[in-house]
């Protein structure tokens, strides 16, 4: 799912990505009975929005450049508009539910897990559809005092109002600006677990190319100190050795602060029970000191560093195959639209949809069969 500039290519991109996954599965997991179906979600072309008013006021000089900007940057302006934002959300919601209904009608006895692969602005819209984000409602609930969704909170946990007719297992965000949208929406000091409600989905993967100028990281929004930690490096699909992602150590990109700076803030020392519950449901649990008879002192049981709070990583970076400043600029121009034909990206998503493929080089037997239904 992407903006207007992708509307004519979404079927082509979906086909290309499907073929990449099929080739990888045949090459590396030929005996596996696991199967993934991919369905394109083209939501943009059916929307009326301004009725091409913007096109009528566009100047005719450097027209190709202006058309490119209208087809990309203008969608962000449409979506942040109080007039058209809800229309875009509803258009995407209707298309997702329509595709799901068709799938269920043709496969009434299915037990498939459903994932969404979103691209660019599509990541933001999917997040808002699932969480029920409405800017005007948020402003009314927060008032001018920067409180966060108190009207919808129960025991400190936001209850999202998803408009989808199915449960979402995985959300893959490719080249996503979601983090910067969330950073600008929510007042400073209110970032954290409430940005990712427990029922959003089982896992979220923020996949990006290092040179993608549209992509932003999510982890520092969840835990501030993660700006010092490098995103997880996605393995090359043909690498001879692929360590499990859950076993990969943290890699610092900014030197670790002094011991006095690594002391966890009060919120991490004594997280409120409702927030702890929310983190656990999202698999983003904080490490909590043991309490009870015979347990060690608080100082002895605290995490050794403030970087031990995420149970599962969110940010995953593809390898940058370009080198040097000139090639870096070239990569920045092409990387945002290059996810669909990237075999490393396809292999990563395939092994996230079916984690058993990563656990062993031997493909799982037919008893482990579980079809997977992915929308993008």
Secondary structure, DSSP 8 states (H G I E B T S, - for coil): ---GGGTTTHHHHHHHHHHHHHHHHHHH-TT----EEEE----STT--TT-SHHHHTS-STTHHHHHHHHHHHHHHHHHHSTTTHHHHHHHHHHHHHHHHHHHHHH-TT---EEEEEEETHHHHHHHHHHHT--HHHHHHHHTTTT--SGGGEETTEE------SS---EEEEES--HHHHHHHHS-TT--SGGGS-TTS-SEEEEEEETT-TT---SHHHHSGGGGGB--EE---TT-S----GGG----BSS----TTTTS--HHHHT--HHHHHHHHHTT--------STT---HHHHS-SSTT---SS--EEEE-----SHHHHHHHHHHGGG-STT-HHHHHHHHHHHTTHHHH-SS---GGG---EEEE-
